[in-house]
């Protein structure tokens, strides 16, 4: 598709239908799952508001996540934008909350 033109065996994990083609070991046993989770978080972040809710997906990707957000935003009855009273927001939603470092 020409999407990963800068990708190579030196800077990406390359797969065929059955195995990893380059001889790199994964950093984590669940590295592919972690990548998918980070992709979904990034995709959902593009909505421009914190989401309070649950996200469950199977075999999702950028296109499916984008379609989900478009469908959600197309129907104003499917969401609600809420605000918290001053100084009453959970810490995770506070502008004063500290970033998390792992």
Biopython code that builds the backbone (N, CA, C, O; Angstrom):
import numpy as np
from Bio.PDB.StructureBuilder import StructureBuilder

atoms = [
    (1, "UNK", "N", (0.819, -1.201, 0.000)),
    (1, "UNK", "CA", (0.000, 0.000, 0.000)),
    (1, "UNK", "C", (0.860, 1.262, 0.000)),
    (1, "UNK", "O", (0.334, 2.358, -0.189)),
    (2, "UNK", "N", (2.160, 1.131, 0.206)),
    (2, "UNK", "CA", (3.030, 2.300, 0.202)),
    (2, "UNK", "C", (2.973, 3.116, 1.476)),
    (2, "UNK", "O", (3.512, 4.222, 1.520)),
    (3, "UNK", "N", (2.334, 2.599, 2.512)),
    (3, "UNK", "CA", (2.165, 3.358, 3.746)),
    (3, "UNK", "C", (3.473, 3.449, 4.531)),
    (3, "UNK", "O", (3.807, 4.517, 5.043)),
    (4, "UNK", "N", (4.206, 2.363, 4.633)),
    (4, "UNK", "CA", (5.426, 2.328, 5.448)),
    (4, "UNK", "C", (6.661, 2.353, 4.560)),
    (4, "UNK", "O", (7.527, 1.484, 4.668)),
    (5, "UNK", "N", (6.743, 3.334, 3.694)),
    (5, "UNK", "CA", (7.854, 3.391, 2.748)),
    (5, "UNK", "C", (9.205, 3.491, 3.432)),
    (5, "UNK", "O", (10.212, 3.063, 2.869)),
    (6, "UNK", "N", (9.247, 4.045, 4.629)),
    (6, "UNK", "CA", (10.509, 4.154, 5.344)),
    (6, "UNK", "C", (10.826, 2.909, 6.150)),
    (6, "UNK", "O", (11.890, 2.835, 6.764)),
    (7, "UNK", "N", (9.942, 1.937, 6.166)),
    (7, "UNK", "CA", (10.149, 0.722, 6.944)),
    (7, "UNK", "C", (11.100, -0.237, 6.248)),
    (7, "UNK", "O", (11.109, -0.353, 5.023)),
    (8, "UNK", "N", (11.890, -0.913, 7.048)),
    (8, "UNK", "CA", (12.800, -1.914, 6.504)),
    (8, "UNK", "C", (13.021, -2.995, 7.556)),
    (8, "UNK", "O", (12.513, -2.895, 8.673)),
    (9, "UNK", "N", (13.768, -4.012, 7.201)),
    (9, "UNK", "CA", (14.097, -5.058, 8.170)),
    (9, "UNK", "C", (14.932, -4.505, 9.318)),
    (9, "UNK", "O", (15.036, -5.144, 10.365)),
    (10, "UNK", "N", (15.528, -3.332, 9.141)),
    (10, "UNK", "CA", (16.364, -2.737, 10.177)),
    (10, "UNK", "C", (15.584, -1.901, 11.190)),
    (10, "UNK", "O", (16.053, -1.707, 12.312)),
    (11, "UNK", "N", (14.397, -1.400, 10.818)),
    (11, "UNK", "CA", (13.700, -0.494, 11.734)),
    (11, "UNK", "C", (12.237, -0.867, 11.985)),
    (11, "UNK", "O", (11.472, -0.062, 12.516)),
    (12, "UNK", "N", (11.859, -2.062, 11.610)),
    (12, "UNK", "CA", (10.470, -2.498, 11.809)),
    (12, "UNK", "C", (10.445, -3.998, 12.044)),
    (12, "UNK", "O", (11.385, -4.712, 11.693)),
    (13, "UNK", "N", (9.381, -4.455, 12.628)),
    (13, "UNK", "CA", (9.151, -5.891, 12.758)),
    (13, "UNK", "C", (8.360, -6.306, 11.525)),
    (13, "UNK", "O", (7.235, -5.851, 11.319)),
    (14, "UNK", "N", (8.941, -7.158, 10.722)),
    (14, "UNK", "CA", (8.334, -7.545, 9.449)),
    (14, "UNK", "C", (7.814, -8.973, 9.571)),
    (14, "UNK", "O", (8.526, -9.879, 10.004)),
    (15, "UNK", "N", (6.546, -9.150, 9.176)),
    (15, "UNK", "CA", (5.878, -10.455, 9.309)),
    (15, "UNK", "C", (5.418, -10.963, 7.961)),
    (15, "UNK", "O", (5.164, -10.186, 7.042)),
    (16, "UNK", "N", (5.315, -12.271, 7.853)),
    (16, "UNK", "CA", (4.527, -12.856, 6.777)),
    (16, "UNK", "C", (3.310, -13.495, 7.439)),
    (16, "UNK", "O", (2.985, -13.123, 8.567)),
    (17, "UNK", "N", (2.642, -14.409, 6.814)),
    (17, "UNK", "CA", (1.439, -15.009, 7.386)),
    (17, "UNK", "C", (1.730, -15.873, 8.611)),
    (17, "UNK", "O", (0.826, -16.157, 9.396)),
    (18, "UNK", "N", (2.997, -16.296, 8.781)),
    (18, "UNK", "CA", (3.287, -17.294, 9.803)),
    (18, "UNK", "C", (4.360, -16.910, 10.816)),
    (18, "UNK", "O", (4.401, -17.485, 11.903)),
    (19, "UNK", "N", (5.228, -15.954, 10.492)),
    (19, "UNK", "CA", (6.372, -15.718, 11.382)),
    (19, "UNK", "C", (6.947, -14.325, 11.196)),
    (19, "UNK", "O", (6.584, -13.595, 10.274)),
    (20, "UNK", "N", (7.863, -13.976, 12.107)),
    (20, "UNK", "CA", (8.630, -12.738, 11.989)),
    (20, "UNK", "C", (9.760, -12.999, 10.996)),
    (20, "UNK", "O", (10.495, -13.976, 11.139)),
    (21, "UNK", "N", (9.902, -12.138, 9.996)),
    (21, "UNK", "CA", (10.895, -12.356, 8.942)),
    (21, "UNK", "C", (12.298, -11.893, 9.328)),
    (21, "UNK", "O", (13.284, -12.553, 8.998)),
    (22, "UNK", "N", (12.389, -10.775, 10.016)),
    (22, "UNK", "CA", (13.721, -10.370, 10.449)),
    (22, "UNK", "C", (14.023, -11.075, 11.764)),
    (22, "UNK", "O", (13.098, -11.436, 12.492)),
    (23, "UNK", "N", (15.249, -11.271, 12.071)),
    (23, "UNK", "CA", (15.640, -12.086, 13.221)),
    (23, "UNK", "C", (15.648, -11.312, 14.528)),
    (23, "UNK", "O", (16.378, -11.668, 15.453)),
    (24, "UNK", "N", (14.856, -10.273, 14.613)),
    (24, "UNK", "CA", (14.759, -9.495, 15.847)),
    (24, "UNK", "C", (13.836, -10.197, 16.830)),
    (24, "UNK", "O", (12.826, -10.786, 16.445)),
    (25, "UNK", "N", (14.193, -10.126, 18.084)),
    (25, "UNK", "CA", (13.286, -10.637, 19.113)),
    (25, "UNK", "C", (12.373, -9.506, 19.545)),
    (25, "UNK", "O", (12.746, -8.333, 19.503)),
    (26, "UNK", "N", (11.197, -9.869, 19.952)),
    (26, "UNK", "CA", (10.267, -8.859, 20.468)),
    (26, "UNK", "C", (10.765, -8.379, 21.823)),
    (26, "UNK", "O", (11.371, -9.143, 22.575)),
    (27, "UNK", "N", (10.507, -7.108, 22.133)),
    (27, "UNK", "CA", (10.897, -6.569, 23.435)),
    (27, "UNK", "C", (10.015, -7.126, 24.540)),
    (27, "UNK", "O", (10.460, -7.296, 25.675)),
    (28, "UNK", "N", (8.759, -7.410, 24.200)),
    (28, "UNK", "CA", (7.789, -7.929, 25.160)),
    (28, "UNK", "C", (7.033, -9.059, 24.489)),
    (28, "UNK", "O", (6.849, -9.051, 23.272)),
    (29, "UNK", "N", (6.599, -10.021, 25.268)),
    (29, "UNK", "CA", (5.833, -11.139, 24.723)),
    (29, "UNK", "C", (4.541, -10.656, 24.075)),
    (29, "UNK", "O", (4.082, -11.230, 23.087)),
    (30, "UNK", "N", (3.956, -9.595, 24.636)),
    (30, "UNK", "CA", (2.696, -9.049, 24.127)),
    (30, "UNK", "C", (2.906, -7.734, 23.365)),
    (30, "UNK", "O", (2.045, -6.855, 23.395)),
    (31, "UNK", "N", (4.037, -7.604, 22.692)),
    (31, "UNK", "CA", (4.379, -6.350, 22.012)),
    (31, "UNK", "C", (3.347, -5.940, 20.963)),
    (31, "UNK", "O", (3.041, -4.755, 20.829)),
    (32, "UNK", "N", (2.811, -6.900, 20.222)),
    (32, "UNK", "CA", (1.813, -6.562, 19.202)),
    (32, "UNK", "C", (0.542, -6.013, 19.847)),
    (32, "UNK", "O", (-0.062, -5.071, 19.333)),
    (33, "UNK", "N", (0.142, -6.596, 20.962)),
    (33, "UNK", "CA", (-1.052, -6.118, 21.669)),
    (33, "UNK", "C", (-0.809, -4.708, 22.203)),
    (33, "UNK", "O", (-1.676, -3.841, 22.092)),
    (34, "UNK", "N", (0.361, -4.481, 22.780)),
    (34, "UNK", "CA", (0.698, -3.146, 23.287)),
    (34, "UNK", "C", (0.638, -2.112, 22.165)),
    (34, "UNK", "O", (0.135, -1.005, 22.357)),
    (35, "UNK", "N", (1.141, -2.471, 21.025)),
    (35, "UNK", "CA", (1.128, -1.552, 19.880)),
    (35, "UNK", "C", (-0.307, -1.216, 19.470)),
    (35, "UNK", "O", (-0.632, -0.056, 19.216)),
    (36, "UNK", "N", (-1.157, -2.235, 19.408)),
    (36, "UNK", "CA", (-2.553, -2.005, 19.039)),
    (36, "UNK", "C", (-3.260, -1.104, 20.054)),
    (36, "UNK", "O", (-4.065, -0.251, 19.680)),
    (37, "UNK", "N", (-2.954, -1.300, 21.338)),
    (37, "UNK", "CA", (-3.559, -0.470, 22.376)),
    (37, "UNK", "C", (-3.118, 0.983, 22.221)),
    (37, "UNK", "O", (-3.943, 1.894, 22.299)),
    (38, "UNK", "N", (-1.829, 1.201, 22.003)),
    (38, "UNK", "CA", (-1.336, 2.571, 21.809)),
    (38, "UNK", "C", (-1.943, 3.205, 20.561)),
    (38, "UNK", "O", (-2.278, 4.389, 20.568)),
    (39, "UNK", "N", (-2.085, 2.431, 19.497)),
    (39, "UNK", "CA", (-2.742, 2.944, 18.291)),
    (39, "UNK", "C", (-4.165, 3.387, 18.601)),
    (39, "UNK", "O", (-4.584, 4.468, 18.188)),
    (40, "UNK", "N", (-4.912, 2.556, 19.328)),
    (40, "UNK", "CA", (-6.309, 2.884, 19.646)),
    (40, "UNK", "C", (-6.388, 4.130, 20.520)),
    (40, "UNK", "O", (-7.232, 4.995, 20.289)),
    (41, "UNK", "N", (-5.519, 4.229, 21.519)),
    (41, "UNK", "CA", (-5.516, 5.422, 22.381)),
    (41, "UNK", "C", (-5.262, 6.665, 21.542)),
    (41, "UNK", "O", (-5.955, 7.671, 21.688)),
    (42, "UNK", "N", (-4.272, 6.594, 20.669)),
    (42, "UNK", "CA", (-3.970, 7.741, 19.807)),
    (42, "UNK", "C", (-5.123, 8.084, 18.882)),
    (42, "UNK", "O", (-5.440, 9.258, 18.692)),
    (43, "UNK", "N", (-5.750, 7.071, 18.307)),
    (43, "UNK", "CA", (-6.884, 7.316, 17.408)),
    (43, "UNK", "C", (-8.046, 7.962, 18.154)),
    (43, "UNK", "O", (-8.641, 8.921, 17.664)),
    (44, "UNK", "N", (-8.371, 7.445, 19.330)),
    (44, "UNK", "CA", (-9.501, 7.983, 20.100)),
    (44, "UNK", "C", (-9.194, 9.382, 20.640)),
    (44, "UNK", "O", (-10.106, 10.184, 20.841)),
    (45, "UNK", "N", (-7.925, 9.673, 20.874)),
    (45, "UNK", "CA", (-7.520, 10.992, 21.356)),
    (45, "UNK", "C", (-7.884, 12.079, 20.339)),
    (45, "UNK", "O", (-8.108, 13.230, 20.715)),
    (46, "UNK", "N", (-7.940, 11.721, 19.076)),
    (46, "UNK", "CA", (-8.218, 12.695, 18.024)),
    (46, "UNK", "C", (-9.622, 13.284, 18.103)),
    (46, "UNK", "O", (-9.921, 14.256, 17.409)),
    (47, "UNK", "N", (-10.489, 12.711, 18.938)),
    (47, "UNK", "CA", (-11.835, 13.260, 19.095)),
    (47, "UNK", "C", (-11.784, 14.647, 19.757)),
    (47, "UNK", "O", (-12.706, 15.448, 19.601)),
    (48, "UNK", "N", (-10.708, 14.920, 20.491)),
    (48, "UNK", "CA", (-10.522, 16.247, 21.066)),
    (48, "UNK", "C", (-11.071, 16.432, 22.467)),
    (48, "UNK", "O", (-11.007, 17.535, 23.011)),
    (49, "UNK", "N", (-11.604, 15.389, 23.058)),
    (49, "UNK", "CA", (-12.148, 15.435, 24.412)),
    (49, "UNK", "C", (-11.780, 14.137, 25.120)),
    (49, "UNK", "O", (-11.664, 13.090, 24.482)),
    (50, "UNK", "N", (-11.594, 14.203, 26.444)),
    (50, "UNK", "CA", (-11.410, 12.936, 27.171)),
    (50, "UNK", "C", (-12.666, 12.081, 27.031)),
    (50, "UNK", "O", (-13.782, 12.600, 27.056)),
    (51, "UNK", "N", (-12.485, 10.803, 26.889)),
    (51, "UNK", "CA", (-13.620, 9.894, 26.773)),
    (51, "UNK", "C", (-13.783, 9.150, 28.087)),
    (51, "UNK", "O", (-12.855, 8.499, 28.566)),
    (52, "UNK", "N", (-14.964, 9.254, 28.659)),
    (52, "UNK", "CA", (-15.300, 8.477, 29.848)),
    (52, "UNK", "C", (-16.199, 7.355, 29.357)),
    (52, "UNK", "O", (-17.366, 7.575, 29.031)),
    (53, "UNK", "N", (-15.659, 6.181, 29.309)),
    (53, "UNK", "CA", (-16.422, 5.070, 28.776)),
    (53, "UNK", "C", (-15.534, 3.869, 28.573)),
    (53, "UNK", "O", (-14.403, 3.825, 29.056)),
    (54, "UNK", "N", (-16.045, 2.910, 27.865)),
    (54, "UNK", "CA", (-15.303, 1.684, 27.590)),
    (54, "UNK", "C", (-15.093, 1.565, 26.088)),
    (54, "UNK", "O", (-15.924, 1.996, 25.290)),
    (55, "UNK", "N", (-13.978, 0.977, 25.727)),
    (55, "UNK", "CA", (-13.659, 0.724, 24.318)),
    (55, "UNK", "C", (-13.257, -0.740, 24.212)),
    (55, "UNK", "O", (-12.261, -1.166, 24.797)),
    (56, "UNK", "N", (-14.020, -1.484, 23.478)),
    (56, "UNK", "CA", (-13.722, -2.904, 23.261)),
    (56, "UNK", "C", (-13.679, -3.118, 21.756)),
    (56, "UNK", "O", (-14.625, -2.774, 21.047)),
    (57, "UNK", "N", (-12.587, -3.685, 21.273)),
    (57, "UNK", "CA", (-12.446, -3.891, 19.836)),
    (57, "UNK", "C", (-11.789, -5.234, 19.570)),
    (57, "UNK", "O", (-11.035, -5.756, 20.392)),
    (58, "UNK", "N", (-12.089, -5.772, 18.417)),
    (58, "UNK", "CA", (-11.450, -7.002, 17.968)),
    (58, "UNK", "C", (-10.960, -6.778, 16.545)),
    (58, "UNK", "O", (-11.742, -6.446, 15.654)),
    (59, "UNK", "N", (-9.672, -6.960, 16.339)),
    (59, "UNK", "CA", (-9.049, -6.773, 15.024)),
    (59, "UNK", "C", (-9.296, -5.370, 14.490)),
    (59, "UNK", "O", (-9.552, -5.189, 13.299)),
    (60, "UNK", "N", (-9.220, -4.381, 15.368)),
    (60, "UNK", "CA", (-9.427, -3.005, 14.929)),
    (60, "UNK", "C", (-8.127, -2.467, 14.342)),
    (60, "UNK", "O", (-7.068, -3.084, 14.457)),
    (61, "UNK", "N", (-8.231, -1.340, 13.732)),
    (61, "UNK", "CA", (-7.082, -0.639, 13.178)),
    (61, "UNK", "C", (-7.447, 0.822, 13.031)),
    (61, "UNK", "O", (-8.536, 1.240, 13.425)),
    (62, "UNK", "N", (-6.530, 1.609, 12.459)),
    (62, "UNK", "CA", (-6.778, 3.043, 12.333)),
    (62, "UNK", "C", (-8.076, 3.332, 11.578)),
    (62, "UNK", "O", (-8.847, 4.196, 11.996)),
    (63, "UNK", "N", (-8.327, 2.633, 10.487)),
    (63, "UNK", "CA", (-9.528, 2.899, 9.684)),
    (63, "UNK", "C", (-10.797, 2.604, 10.469)),
    (63, "UNK", "O", (-11.750, 3.382, 10.420)),
    (64, "UNK", "N", (-10.821, 1.487, 11.193)),
    (64, "UNK", "CA", (-12.007, 1.135, 11.964)),
    (64, "UNK", "C", (-12.214, 2.106, 13.125)),
    (64, "UNK", "O", (-13.345, 2.500, 13.411)),
    (65, "UNK", "N", (-11.124, 2.493, 13.794)),
    (65, "UNK", "CA", (-11.231, 3.462, 14.893)),
    (65, "UNK", "C", (-11.740, 4.802, 14.379)),
    (65, "UNK", "O", (-12.557, 5.455, 15.028)),
    (66, "UNK", "N", (-11.252, 5.210, 13.206)),
    (66, "UNK", "CA", (-11.700, 6.459, 12.613)),
    (66, "UNK", "C", (-13.175, 6.388, 12.249)),
    (66, "UNK", "O", (-13.921, 7.339, 12.480)),
    (67, "UNK", "N", (-13.594, 5.270, 11.685)),
    (67, "UNK", "CA", (-15.006, 5.095, 11.343)),
    (67, "UNK", "C", (-15.879, 5.130, 12.598)),
    (67, "UNK", "O", (-16.979, 5.682, 12.576)),
    (68, "UNK", "N", (-15.389, 4.545, 13.686)),
    (68, "UNK", "CA", (-16.126, 4.569, 14.955)),
    (68, "UNK", "C", (-16.339, 6.005, 15.420)),
    (68, "UNK", "O", (-17.454, 6.381, 15.780)),
    (69, "UNK", "N", (-15.278, 6.811, 15.416)),
    (69, "UNK", "CA", (-15.410, 8.196, 15.869)),
    (69, "UNK", "C", (-16.337, 8.989, 14.958)),
    (69, "UNK", "O", (-17.144, 9.786, 15.436)),
    (70, "UNK", "N", (-16.228, 8.780, 13.663)),
    (70, "UNK", "CA", (-17.111, 9.494, 12.727)),
    (70, "UNK", "C", (-18.577, 9.126, 12.976)),
    (70, "UNK", "O", (-19.451, 9.993, 12.981)),
    (71, "UNK", "N", (-18.834, 7.846, 13.181)),
    (71, "UNK", "CA", (-20.204, 7.387, 13.451)),
    (71, "UNK", "C", (-20.705, 7.990, 14.765)),
    (71, "UNK", "O", (-21.844, 8.452, 14.849)),
    (72, "UNK", "N", (-19.864, 7.982, 15.771)),
    (72, "UNK", "CA", (-20.221, 8.563, 17.067)),
    (72, "UNK", "C", (-20.568, 10.042, 16.927)),
    (72, "UNK", "O", (-21.599, 10.492, 17.427)),
    (73, "UNK", "N", (-19.708, 10.796, 16.247)),
    (73, "UNK", "CA", (-19.917, 12.234, 16.118)),
    (73, "UNK", "C", (-21.074, 12.579, 15.183)),
    (73, "UNK", "O", (-21.652, 13.660, 15.294)),
    (74, "UNK", "N", (-21.416, 11.682, 14.270)),
    (74, "UNK", "CA", (-22.548, 11.921, 13.362)),
    (74, "UNK", "C", (-23.888, 11.885, 14.081)),
    (74, "UNK", "O", (-24.874, 12.410, 13.565)),
    (75, "UNK", "N", (-23.944, 11.279, 15.257)),
    (75, "UNK", "CA", (-25.195, 11.142, 15.999)),
    (75, "UNK", "C", (-25.058, 11.819, 17.363)),
    (75, "UNK", "O", (-24.595, 11.189, 18.314)),
    (76, "UNK", "N", (-25.452, 13.091, 17.476)),
    (76, "UNK", "CA", (-25.296, 13.816, 18.737)),
    (76, "UNK", "C", (-25.995, 13.149, 19.926)),
    (76, "UNK", "O", (-25.647, 13.430, 21.073)),
    (77, "UNK", "N", (-26.964, 12.281, 19.678)),
    (77, "UNK", "CA", (-27.627, 11.609, 20.798)),
    (77, "UNK", "C", (-26.767, 10.466, 21.358)),
    (77, "UNK", "O", (-27.113, 9.882, 22.385)),
    (78, "UNK", "N", (-25.665, 10.148, 20.700)),
    (78, "UNK", "CA", (-24.828, 9.034, 21.156)),
    (78, "UNK", "C", (-23.727, 9.462, 22.118)),
    (78, "UNK", "O", (-22.970, 8.624, 22.609)),
    (79, "UNK", "N", (-23.634, 10.757, 22.387)),
    (79, "UNK", "CA", (-22.613, 11.221, 23.324)),
    (79, "UNK", "C", (-23.104, 12.461, 24.055)),
    (79, "UNK", "O", (-24.095, 13.088, 23.681)),
    (80, "UNK", "N", (-22.380, 12.783, 25.097)),
    (80, "UNK", "CA", (-22.689, 13.968, 25.901)),
    (80, "UNK", "C", (-21.367, 14.599, 26.303)),
    (80, "UNK", "O", (-20.460, 13.904, 26.759)),
    (81, "UNK", "N", (-21.251, 15.890, 26.139)),
    (81, "UNK", "CA", (-20.066, 16.602, 26.606)),
    (81, "UNK", "C", (-20.422, 17.194, 27.961)),
    (81, "UNK", "O", (-21.342, 18.003, 28.085)),
    (82, "UNK", "N", (-19.675, 16.773, 28.970)),
    (82, "UNK", "CA", (-19.947, 17.200, 30.337)),
    (82, "UNK", "C", (-18.776, 18.006, 30.869)),
    (82, "UNK", "O", (-17.639, 17.866, 30.416)),
    (83, "UNK", "N", (-19.079, 18.839, 31.824)),
    (83, "UNK", "CA", (-18.024, 19.576, 32.525)),
    (83, "UNK", "C", (-18.174, 19.309, 34.008)),
    (83, "UNK", "O", (-19.264, 19.002, 34.492)),
    (84, "UNK", "N", (-17.084, 19.427, 34.713)),
    (84, "UNK", "CA", (-17.097, 19.257, 36.153)),
    (84, "UNK", "C", (-17.120, 20.628, 36.807)),
    (84, "UNK", "O", (-16.544, 21.578, 36.277)),
    (85, "UNK", "N", (-17.785, 20.740, 37.965)),
    (85, "UNK", "CA", (-17.714, 22.010, 38.697)),
    (85, "UNK", "C", (-16.249, 22.320, 39.020)),
    (85, "UNK", "O", (-15.427, 21.413, 39.153)),
    (86, "UNK", "N", (-15.943, 23.582, 39.141)),
    (86, "UNK", "CA", (-14.560, 23.996, 39.429)),
    (86, "UNK", "C", (-13.997, 23.235, 40.631)),
    (86, "UNK", "O", (-14.660, 23.115, 41.661)),
    (87, "UNK", "N", (-12.794, 22.730, 40.497)),
    (87, "UNK", "CA", (-12.062, 21.997, 41.537)),
    (87, "UNK", "C", (-12.729, 20.672, 41.924)),
    (87, "UNK", "O", (-12.411, 20.118, 42.976)),
    (88, "UNK", "N", (-13.633, 20.157, 41.109)),
    (88, "UNK", "CA", (-14.305, 18.893, 41.428)),
    (88, "UNK", "C", (-13.992, 17.793, 40.421)),
    (88, "UNK", "O", (-14.507, 16.683, 40.555)),
    (89, "UNK", "N", (-13.174, 18.065, 39.429)),
    (89, "UNK", "CA", (-12.845, 17.054, 38.426)),
    (89, "UNK", "C", (-11.925, 16.003, 39.030)),
    (89, "UNK", "O", (-11.072, 16.328, 39.855)),
    (90, "UNK", "N", (-12.087, 14.756, 38.631)),
    (90, "UNK", "CA", (-11.119, 13.740, 39.055)),
    (90, "UNK", "C", (-9.715, 14.176, 38.629)),
    (90, "UNK", "O", (-9.562, 14.872, 37.625)),
    (91, "UNK", "N", (-8.716, 13.782, 39.368)),
    (91, "UNK", "CA", (-7.358, 14.247, 39.105)),
    (91, "UNK", "C", (-6.919, 13.970, 37.666)),
    (91, "UNK", "O", (-6.192, 14.772, 37.079)),
    (92, "UNK", "N", (-7.345, 12.862, 37.103)),
    (92, "UNK", "CA", (-6.953, 12.528, 35.734)),
    (92, "UNK", "C", (-7.455, 13.553, 34.717)),
    (92, "UNK", "O", (-6.888, 13.669, 33.631)),
    (93, "UNK", "N", (-8.510, 14.295, 35.056)),
    (93, "UNK", "CA", (-9.077, 15.287, 34.153)),
    (93, "UNK", "C", (-8.688, 16.704, 34.532)),
    (93, "UNK", "O", (-9.085, 17.656, 33.860)),
    (94, "UNK", "N", (-7.930, 16.854, 35.584)),
    (94, "UNK", "CA", (-7.520, 18.164, 36.047)),
    (94, "UNK", "C", (-6.360, 18.678, 35.217)),
    (94, "UNK", "O", (-5.473, 17.912, 34.838)),
    (95, "UNK", "N", (-6.363, 19.953, 34.938)),
    (95, "UNK", "CA", (-5.238, 20.561, 34.230)),
    (95, "UNK", "C", (-3.981, 20.563, 35.080)),
    (95, "UNK", "O", (-2.875, 20.724, 34.564)),
    (96, "UNK", "N", (-4.150, 20.386, 36.369)),
    (96, "UNK", "CA", (-3.020, 20.374, 37.274)),
    (96, "UNK", "C", (-2.436, 18.976, 37.476)),
    (96, "UNK", "O", (-1.433, 18.822, 38.172)),
    (97, "UNK", "N", (-3.054, 17.953, 36.871)),
    (97, "UNK", "CA", (-2.558, 16.606, 37.072)),
    (97, "UNK", "C", (-1.169, 16.453, 36.454)),
    (97, "UNK", "O", (-0.844, 17.083, 35.447)),
    (98, "UNK", "N", (-0.385, 15.626, 37.064)),
    (98, "UNK", "CA", (0.983, 15.402, 36.623)),
    (98, "UNK", "C", (1.007, 14.304, 35.571)),
    (98, "UNK", "O", (0.231, 13.352, 35.651)),
    (99, "UNK", "N", (1.905, 14.429, 34.571)),
    (99, "UNK", "CA", (2.010, 13.345, 33.592)),
    (99, "UNK", "C", (2.526, 12.081, 34.246)),
    (99, "UNK", "O", (3.257, 12.126, 35.236)),
    (100, "UNK", "N", (2.136, 10.957, 33.680)),
    (100, "UNK", "CA", (2.594, 9.664, 34.190)),
    (100, "UNK", "C", (3.816, 9.238, 33.406)),
    (100, "UNK", "O", (3.854, 9.349, 32.181)),
    (101, "UNK", "N", (4.807, 8.753, 34.117)),
    (101, "UNK", "CA", (6.011, 8.228, 33.478)),
    (101, "UNK", "C", (6.197, 6.803, 33.934)),
    (101, "UNK", "O", (6.094, 6.512, 35.126)),
    (102, "UNK", "N", (6.470, 5.908, 33.002)),
    (102, "UNK", "CA", (6.666, 4.508, 33.325)),
    (102, "UNK", "C", (8.101, 4.125, 33.045)),
    (102, "UNK", "O", (8.484, 2.973, 33.252)),
]
sb = StructureBuilder()
sb.init_structure("model")
sb.init_model(0)
sb.init_chain("A")
sb.init_seg("    ")
for serial, (resi, resn, name, xyz) in enumerate(atoms, 1):
    if name == "N":
        sb.init_residue(resn, " ", resi, " ")
    sb.init_atom(name, np.array(xyz, "f"), 0.0, 1.0, " ", f" {name:<3s}", serial, name[0])
structure = sb.get_structure()
